[in-house]
Amino acid sequence: MHPEANVAQGRSRLLLRGGRLLDPSQGLDAVGDLLIEGDRIADVRPGGVGSATSSARVINLSPTHAVMPGLVDLHSHLREPGQEHKETIATGSTSAAAGGFTTVLCMPNTDPPIDTAAVVCLVLRRAAEATGARVLPIAAGTVGMAEERLSEMADLVEAGAVAISDDAFPLQQSATVRRAMEYCRMLDVPFIVHCEDKSLTSGGCMHEGPVSTRLGLKGMPAAAEEIALARNLMLARLTGARVHIAHVSTAGSVEMLRRAKASGLRVTAEACPHHFSLTDEAVAESGYDTSTKVNPPLRSAADVEAVRQGLADGTIDCIATDHAPHAAEEKDVEYQYAPFGMVGFETALALTITHLVEPGILTPLQAVERLSTIPSRIARLSAGSLRPGSTADVAVVDLERRWTVDRARLLSRSKNTPFHGMELRGAPVLTLVAGRVAHNALTDQLPFEE
């Protein structure tokens, strides 16, 4: 039977009943029902959709269950092709769905890198086979992630890349950055920039400051990020490109972005959960746990507060994970020799609720906006909304559930999280990708009520 006939006969209808509807695209925060038909949202109704849903499968929720657009991550590393011992597109997709994400964008630092149309197509084929979140590739701005030659960006975008980036291999030559931005402007795709003057960070492994001095570790100064950001903002103004600043981590960067936006510069920025929930003291408190080693590094308490305020006032537009899995043997070395990065899909939402919503820095609606609606808008995706007719990308989150992070229970292939053993608030319990169940922790409602 044709799938449309199934919908017409109510065989593909699902009703999420009685949850707290959170949709920034409609300014909606109310208890009600959400009706899904096939892969589309059919109705969203504060107070309930009435008796017109007698043929739908029903999931009964409570007002502590938030029903929101699926989360969208602009910044992740899925390691395939070439580093499947760390993560695959399949395992990363599953981990993302468990965190409430329905769409994730993956960075190009694979082996080989995502710098040809063939690799873009490979990623998309693997993504089509995955059963978790939707995966979309970001392509490299230069061949081999080096600075000698720009990649064939038009071919990469035509093949399906949704953005261009220099993340994990920050471009140092201003002329190369300018040319990459100009091509992105012509192709109308975002250029996602990692701001780091590597001449100031070479050999560094944590934030430069009193803690690094006390621990005897070489530091990475905040100025390294801020100098590169200043240049990239100037080039964004020069080129008119859609520039997105990755993982903002310093107070100086936040203030620079605030002034740039006030002057009318159209640039967007993201912050990562670890940069608003941990300080550089975590390196000492954890006993040199290499899961705390990230780039940009965990910063000072003043930087963390500035990032929080930047998210609160909109200077920083959205939240991204920078999910960066590494195998245990790669991280189980001396701190200075470990690779940078931590996993982030399965803790991002709970960290946002715990460190931003619970203390009143963001409202629940603002948190959803920064995790879903705004990143979708930046990438120009048809996501981030519960409006009728929208793709049924939906996350259901128990806002009150408290849980303890256990690295052994993470669905990512890698377990490098500094949050192991921490109690967090907020747990995704159901994730739907285009109406398909990608993650389900509502075991008490399987099978669904008919």
C-alpha positions as CSV (number, residue, x, y, z in Angstrom):
1,M,0.0,0.0,0.0
2,H,1.2,3.5,-0.8
3,P,2.6,5.3,2.3
4,E,0.2,8.2,1.8
5,A,-2.7,5.7,2.1
6,N,-1.3,4.6,5.4
7,V,-1.4,8.1,6.7
8,A,-4.9,8.6,5.3
9,Q,-6.1,5.6,7.2
10,G,-4.3,6.7,10.4
11,R,-1.8,3.9,10.4
12,S,1.2,6.3,10.6
13,R,-0.2,8.7,13.2
14,L,1.4,9.3,16.5
15,L,0.1,11.5,19.2
16,L,2.4,12.9,22.0
17,R,-0.2,13.8,24.6
18,G,0.0,16.1,27.6
19,G,3.7,17.3,27.3
20,R,5.1,20.8,27.7
21,L,5.3,22.1,24.1
22,L,8.5,24.2,23.7
23,D,8.8,25.8,20.3
24,P,10.8,29.1,19.9
25,S,9.7,29.4,16.2
26,Q,6.2,30.0,17.4
27,G,6.9,31.5,20.9
28,L,5.1,28.5,22.3
29,D,5.5,27.3,25.9
30,A,2.3,25.5,26.9
31,V,1.1,22.1,27.9
32,G,-0.7,20.3,25.0
33,D,-0.5,17.7,22.3
34,L,1.6,17.1,19.2
35,L,0.2,15.0,16.3
36,I,2.5,13.5,13.8
37,E,1.4,11.9,10.5
38,G,4.1,10.0,8.6
39,D,7.2,12.2,8.6
40,R,5.4,15.5,9.2
41,I,3.9,17.4,12.1
42,A,0.2,17.5,11.5
43,D,-1.0,19.6,14.5
44,V,0.3,21.2,17.6
45,R,-2.3,22.2,20.1
46,P,-2.0,23.8,23.5
47,G,-4.6,22.2,25.7
48,G,-5.0,19.1,23.4
49,V,-6.1,18.2,19.9
50,G,-9.5,16.8,20.8
51,S,-11.1,13.7,19.6
52,A,-9.9,13.8,16.0
53,T,-7.0,11.5,16.8
54,S,-8.8,8.2,17.6
55,S,-6.8,6.3,15.1
56,A,-3.4,7.5,16.3
57,R,-0.9,5.6,18.5
58,V,-0.6,7.6,21.8
59,I,2.3,8.3,24.1
60,N,1.0,9.8,27.3
61,L,3.4,12.4,28.8
62,S,3.3,14.8,31.7
63,P,4.1,18.5,32.0
64,T,7.6,17.6,33.1
65,H,8.2,16.1,29.7
66,A,9.3,18.9,27.3
67,V,8.3,18.3,23.6
68,M,10.7,20.3,21.5
69,P,12.1,20.5,18.0
70,G,15.0,18.0,17.6
71,L,18.4,19.5,18.5
72,V,20.7,20.6,15.8
73,D,24.5,20.4,16.3
74,L,26.7,22.6,14.0
75,H,30.0,21.1,15.2
76,S,30.9,17.4,15.7
77,H,33.6,15.0,14.7
78,L,32.5,11.5,13.6
79,R,35.9,10.2,12.5
80,E,34.7,8.2,9.5
81,P,36.4,7.6,7.1
82,G,39.7,6.5,8.4
83,Q,39.4,6.6,12.2
84,E,36.6,4.2,12.9
85,H,38.2,2.9,16.0
86,K,37.2,6.2,17.6
87,E,33.7,6.6,16.1
88,T,31.7,5.7,13.1
89,I,28.9,7.6,11.4
90,A,26.6,4.9,12.7
91,T,27.7,5.0,16.3
92,G,27.9,8.8,16.3
93,S,24.4,9.0,14.9
94,T,23.1,6.7,17.6
95,S,24.9,8.7,20.3
96,A,23.5,12.0,19.0
97,A,19.9,10.7,18.9
98,A,20.3,9.6,22.6
99,G,21.2,13.2,23.4
100,G,18.1,14.5,21.7
101,F,19.8,15.6,18.4
102,T,18.1,14.9,15.2
103,T,20.6,16.6,12.9
104,V,24.4,16.9,13.3
105,L,27.0,18.4,11.1
106,C,30.3,16.6,11.0
107,M,33.7,18.3,10.5
108,P,36.1,17.4,7.7
109,N,39.2,16.2,9.7
110,T,38.8,12.6,8.7
111,D,41.3,10.3,6.9
112,P,41.1,11.1,4.0
113,P,39.6,14.5,4.8
114,I,36.3,15.6,3.5
115,D,38.0,17.6,0.7
116,T,36.6,15.9,-2.4
117,A,33.1,15.2,-3.7
118,A,33.8,11.5,-3.4
119,V,34.3,11.7,0.3
120,V,31.2,13.9,0.7
121,C,29.2,11.2,-1.1
122,L,30.7,8.5,1.1
123,V,29.7,10.3,4.2
124,L,26.2,10.8,2.9
125,R,25.9,7.1,2.0
126,R,27.0,6.1,5.5
127,A,24.6,8.6,7.0
128,A,21.7,7.2,5.0
129,E,22.5,3.7,6.5
130,A,22.6,5.1,10.1
131,T,19.5,4.7,12.3
132,G,20.1,7.7,14.7
133,A,20.4,11.4,14.0
134,R,20.6,12.8,10.5
135,V,24.3,13.5,9.5
136,L,25.4,16.2,7.1
137,P,29.0,16.8,6.1
138,I,31.0,20.0,6.4
139,A,33.9,20.2,3.8
140,A,37.4,21.4,4.2
141,G,38.3,24.8,2.8
142,T,41.8,23.6,1.6
143,V,43.1,20.4,0.0
144,G,44.4,18.0,2.6
145,M,43.5,20.5,5.4
146,A,46.6,22.4,4.5
147,E,47.1,26.0,3.2
148,E,48.7,25.4,-0.1
149,R,45.5,25.1,-2.3
150,L,41.8,25.8,-1.9
151,S,39.5,22.8,-2.2
152,E,37.0,22.6,-5.1
153,M,34.3,24.1,-2.9
154,A,31.6,24.4,-5.6
155,D,31.9,20.6,-6.3
156,L,31.8,19.9,-2.5
157,V,28.7,21.9,-2.0
158,E,27.0,20.4,-5.1
159,A,27.8,16.9,-3.7
160,G,26.0,17.8,-0.5
161,A,28.4,19.6,1.9
162,V,26.3,22.2,3.9
163,A,29.3,24.3,5.1
164,I,33.0,24.9,4.7
165,S,35.4,24.9,7.7
166,D,39.0,25.1,8.8
167,D,38.2,23.6,12.2
168,A,41.0,21.4,13.7
169,F,43.4,22.9,11.2
170,P,43.0,26.7,11.7
171,L,44.2,28.6,8.7
172,Q,47.0,31.0,9.6
173,Q,47.4,33.0,6.3
174,S,45.0,35.8,6.0
175,A,45.0,35.7,2.2
176,T,43.9,32.1,2.3
177,V,41.1,32.8,4.7
178,R,40.0,35.7,2.6
179,R,39.8,33.6,-0.5
180,A,37.9,30.8,1.3
181,M,35.4,33.3,2.6
182,E,34.9,34.8,-0.9
183,Y,34.1,31.4,-2.3
184,C,31.7,30.7,0.5
185,R,30.0,34.0,-0.2
186,M,29.5,33.0,-3.8
187,L,28.2,29.6,-2.9
188,D,26.0,31.0,-0.1
189,V,27.2,28.6,2.6
190,P,28.7,29.4,6.0
191,F,32.4,29.4,6.6
192,I,33.0,28.0,10.1
193,V,36.2,29.3,11.5
194,H,38.4,28.0,14.3
195,C,40.1,31.1,15.8
196,E,43.6,30.2,16.9
197,D,47.0,31.9,16.3
198,K,49.0,28.7,16.4
199,S,52.3,30.6,16.9
200,L,51.0,31.4,20.4
201,T,49.7,27.9,21.3
202,S,52.4,25.6,19.9
203,G,53.1,22.9,22.5
204,G,50.4,24.2,24.8
205,C,47.9,21.8,26.4
206,M,45.6,23.9,28.7
207,H,44.6,27.5,29.3
208,E,47.6,29.7,30.2
209,G,47.2,31.1,33.7
210,P,47.8,30.5,37.4
211,V,46.5,26.9,37.1
212,S,48.8,25.9,34.3
213,T,51.7,27.5,36.1
214,R,50.8,25.5,39.3
215,L,50.5,22.3,37.4
216,G,53.7,22.8,35.3
217,L,51.9,22.5,32.0
218,K,52.5,24.8,29.0
219,G,49.6,27.1,28.5
220,M,47.5,28.4,25.6
221,P,46.8,32.1,26.1
222,A,43.4,33.6,25.6
223,A,45.1,36.1,23.2
224,A,45.7,33.3,20.7
225,E,41.9,33.0,20.2
226,E,41.2,36.7,20.3
227,I,43.9,37.7,17.8
228,A,42.6,35.2,15.3
229,L,39.0,36.3,15.9
230,A,39.8,39.9,15.3
231,R,41.3,39.1,12.0
232,N,38.4,36.8,11.0
233,L,35.9,39.5,11.9
234,M,37.7,42.0,9.7
235,L,37.8,39.6,6.8
236,A,34.1,38.8,7.3
237,R,33.4,42.5,6.9
238,L,35.7,42.7,3.9
239,T,34.2,39.7,2.1
240,G,30.5,39.8,3.1
241,A,30.7,36.1,3.7
242,R,28.4,34.2,6.2
243,V,31.0,33.6,8.9
244,H,30.3,31.4,11.9
245,I,32.8,31.4,14.8
246,A,33.3,28.0,16.4
247,H,33.6,27.3,20.1
248,V,34.0,30.8,21.6
249,S,35.8,30.4,24.9
250,T,37.2,33.7,26.2
251,A,35.8,36.9,27.8
252,G,37.7,38.9,25.3
253,S,36.2,37.0,22.4
254,V,32.7,37.5,23.7
255,E,33.2,41.3,24.1
256,M,34.7,41.5,20.6
257,L,31.7,39.7,19.1
258,R,29.3,42.0,21.1
259,R,31.0,45.1,19.6
260,A,31.1,43.6,16.1
261,K,27.4,42.7,16.2
262,A,26.5,46.2,17.5
263,S,28.3,47.7,14.5
264,G,26.1,45.7,12.2
265,L,28.5,42.9,11.2
266,R,26.5,39.8,10.3
267,V,28.4,37.0,12.0
268,T,27.3,34.1,14.2
269,A,29.0,32.2,16.9
270,E,28.6,29.1,19.1
271,A,29.7,28.0,22.5
272,C,30.2,24.5,23.8
273,P,28.8,23.0,27.0
274,H,32.2,22.4,28.5
275,H,33.1,26.1,28.1
276,F,30.1,27.2,30.2
277,S,30.3,24.4,32.8
278,L,34.0,23.7,33.5
279,T,37.0,25.9,34.3
280,D,40.7,25.1,34.0
281,E,40.6,24.1,37.6
282,A,39.0,20.8,36.3
283,V,42.4,19.7,35.1
284,A,43.8,19.9,38.6
285,E,40.7,18.6,40.4
286,S,40.5,15.6,38.1
287,G,44.1,14.6,38.6
288,Y,45.2,15.5,35.1
289,D,42.3,13.6,33.5
290,T,43.1,13.9,29.8
291,S,39.3,14.1,29.0
292,T,39.6,17.7,30.2
293,K,42.1,18.4,27.4
294,V,40.2,20.3,24.6
295,N,41.0,23.0,22.1
296,P,40.1,25.8,22.8
297,P,41.1,24.8,26.4
298,L,38.9,25.0,29.5
299,R,39.3,28.6,30.6
300,S,39.1,30.7,33.8
301,A,36.0,31.3,35.9
302,A,35.8,34.8,34.4
303,D,35.8,33.4,30.9
304,V,33.1,30.9,31.8
305,E,30.9,33.6,33.2
306,A,31.4,35.7,30.1
307,V,30.4,32.8,27.8
308,R,27.2,32.3,29.9
309,Q,26.3,36.0,29.6
310,G,27.1,35.9,25.9
311,L,24.6,33.1,25.5
312,A,22.1,34.9,27.7
313,D,22.1,38.2,25.7
314,G,22.5,36.6,22.2
315,T,26.1,37.7,21.5
316,I,26.7,33.9,21.2
317,D,23.9,32.6,19.0
318,C,23.9,28.9,19.7
319,I,25.3,25.9,21.5
320,A,27.3,23.2,19.7
321,T,28.9,20.1,21.1
322,D,32.3,19.8,19.4
323,H,31.9,16.1,20.0
324,A,35.4,14.8,19.6
325,P,35.8,11.0,20.4
326,H,39.2,9.4,21.0
327,A,40.0,5.8,21.8
328,A,41.0,5.0,25.4
329,E,44.6,4.1,24.6
330,E,45.0,7.5,22.8
331,K,43.9,9.4,25.9
332,D,45.6,7.1,28.4
333,V,49.0,9.0,28.2
334,E,50.7,11.9,29.9
335,Y,48.5,15.0,29.7
336,Q,50.7,16.9,27.3
337,Y,50.8,14.0,24.8
338,A,47.0,13.3,24.7
339,P,44.9,14.5,21.8
340,F,42.5,17.3,22.3
341,G,38.8,16.6,22.6
342,M,35.9,15.1,24.6
343,V,32.6,13.4,23.6
344,G,29.6,15.6,23.9
345,F,26.3,14.4,22.3
346,E,24.8,12.7,25.3
347,T,25.6,15.3,27.9
348,A,25.0,18.6,26.0
349,L,21.3,19.1,26.7
350,A,21.7,18.1,30.4
351,L,24.6,20.4,30.9
352,T,22.6,23.2,29.3
353,I,19.7,22.6,31.7
354,T,21.9,22.2,34.7
355,H,24.2,25.1,34.2
356,L,22.1,27.6,32.2
357,V,18.4,26.9,32.8
358,E,18.4,25.8,36.4
359,P,20.3,28.9,37.6
360,G,18.0,31.2,35.5
361,I,20.6,32.3,32.9
362,L,18.3,31.0,30.1
363,T,14.6,30.1,30.1
364,P,13.7,26.7,28.8
365,L,12.5,28.3,25.6
366,Q,15.7,30.1,25.1
367,A,17.7,26.9,25.7
368,V,15.7,25.2,22.9
369,E,16.2,28.2,20.7
370,R,20.0,28.0,21.1
371,L,20.2,24.2,20.7
372,S,17.7,23.8,17.8
373,T,16.0,26.8,16.2
374,I,19.0,29.1,15.8
375,P,21.6,26.5,14.6
376,S,19.0,25.3,12.1
377,R,18.6,28.9,10.8
378,I,22.4,29.4,10.6
379,A,22.8,26.2,8.5
380,R,19.6,27.0,6.6
381,L,18.0,23.6,7.4
382,S,14.3,22.8,7.4
383,A,14.4,22.0,11.1
384,G,14.1,23.6,14.4
385,S,10.3,24.0,14.5
386,L,7.1,22.2,15.6
387,R,4.9,24.1,13.1
388,P,2.3,22.0,11.3
389,G,3.8,20.8,8.0
390,S,7.4,20.8,9.4
391,T,9.5,17.6,9.3
392,A,8.7,15.6,12.4
393,D,12.1,16.0,14.0
394,V,11.2,15.9,17.7
395,A,12.9,15.4,21.1
396,V,11.0,14.6,24.3
397,V,13.0,15.5,27.4
398,D,12.3,14.8,31.0
399,L,13.2,18.2,32.5
400,E,13.1,17.0,36.1
401,R,15.0,13.7,35.8
402,R,18.4,13.7,37.5
403,W,21.0,11.2,36.4
404,T,24.7,10.5,36.9
405,V,27.0,10.4,33.9
406,D,28.5,7.0,33.5
407,R,31.0,6.7,30.7
408,A,30.4,3.0,30.4
409,R,26.8,3.6,29.4
410,L,27.5,6.2,26.7
411,L,26.5,5.0,23.2
412,S,29.5,6.7,21.6
413,R,32.2,4.3,20.6
414,S,34.6,6.5,22.7
415,K,34.2,7.3,26.4
416,N,36.4,10.4,26.9
417,T,34.1,12.6,29.0
418,P,35.2,14.7,32.0
419,F,31.7,14.6,33.3
420,H,31.8,11.0,34.5
421,G,30.3,10.6,37.9
422,M,28.6,14.1,37.8
423,E,24.9,14.4,38.5
424,L,23.0,16.4,35.8
425,R,19.4,17.4,35.3
426,G,17.4,16.7,32.1
427,A,17.2,13.5,30.1
428,P,16.1,12.9,26.5
429,V,13.6,10.1,26.6
430,L,12.4,10.0,23.0
431,T,13.9,11.2,19.7
432,L,12.1,11.2,16.4
433,V,13.8,11.8,13.1
434,A,11.3,12.5,10.3
435,G,8.8,10.6,12.4
436,R,11.0,7.6,12.8
437,V,12.0,6.5,16.4
438,A,15.7,7.1,16.6
439,H,16.0,6.8,20.4
440,N,13.4,5.6,22.9
441,A,13.8,5.4,26.7
442,L,10.1,5.4,27.4
443,T,10.1,1.6,28.0
444,D,6.9,1.8,30.0
445,Q,5.1,2.9,26.8
446,L,6.2,0.2,24.4
447,P,4.1,-0.9,22.6
448,F,2.4,2.5,22.3
449,E,-1.2,2.8,23.4
450,E,-3.6,2.3,20.5
